[in-house]
Amino acid sequence: MHGDRRQAGVNPRGETAATARWERMTYWPLTVAALVFILTQTVHVIADVSGVAAIITSSILTITWVMFIGDYLARLAMSRPKWRWFRTHLFDLAVALLPILRPIRLLGALTRIPSFTRTAASSLRARMLVYGIAAALLLIWTAALAVLNVERHAEGSNIRSFGDAVWWAFCTVTTVGYGDFTPVTVPGRVIAVALMVGGVVLVGLIVATFSSWVMERVTRGHQEQLPATRADVARLEQELAAARAALAAAEKSTP
């Protein structure tokens, strides 16, 4: 059964060869769409556009939404079995449905920058650091836009400008919470809770990555104290398997 699935080009996540081809073909168009979305959303919210300008920006935002929904539905149609792909790609569904998550698509493009370092462990650390810092900045930016959009015209709100919203977002994501700016609407408070949770996760990721880098520096020159990566273990297993095969072949050839 598993052999038939591999022959059909289906992996345990329900992704097929057709899905892989589709993702390669749509990767950059969707990345550009995510960039266009965040730029258009920035203009739409900060400028508080109305009239024809509002129609134009709303149309662009709608087009990007349709692109992400279409991409999700296309990949779902190509998957086998569909229920497994759906179950293992719930975050993709959230990105397609929730506009605030759409800029996350830009994070993947950052990791396609040429290799940061030579070792597998350092490369993974660099990717994590890039993800953490970029995700924090995107989270702050999108949360500031979202909270300004819902708070600007609310009665009793003191978040009236993008500068106020960015300051509030920085204070919230770092869990400092000075309290000089606070959301008064229910959507604004929901955004604040999501920002707090996301901030705790991202700060933890950045601190852990930096700590790993410091540990590597401290143990430099003491290679026996460095932890092995999965790549190191896999390479050793391959070398051991090759040595066993060579030994077995030598024993067979011995009269």
Buried (B, 14 or more C-beta within 10 A) or exposed (E): EEEEBEEEEBBEEBBBEBBBEBBEEBBEEBBBBBBBBBEBBBBBBBEBBEEEEEEBBEEBBEEBBEBBEEBBEBBBEBBBEEEBBBEBBEEBEEBBEEBBBBBBBBBEBEBEEEEBEEEBBBBBBBBBBBBBBBBBEBBBBBBBBBBBBBBBEBEEBEBBEBEBBBBBBBBBBBEEEEEEBBBBBEBBBBBBEBBBEBBEBBBEBBEEBEEBBEEBEEEEEEEEEEEEBEEBEEEEEEEEEEEEEEEEEEEEEEE
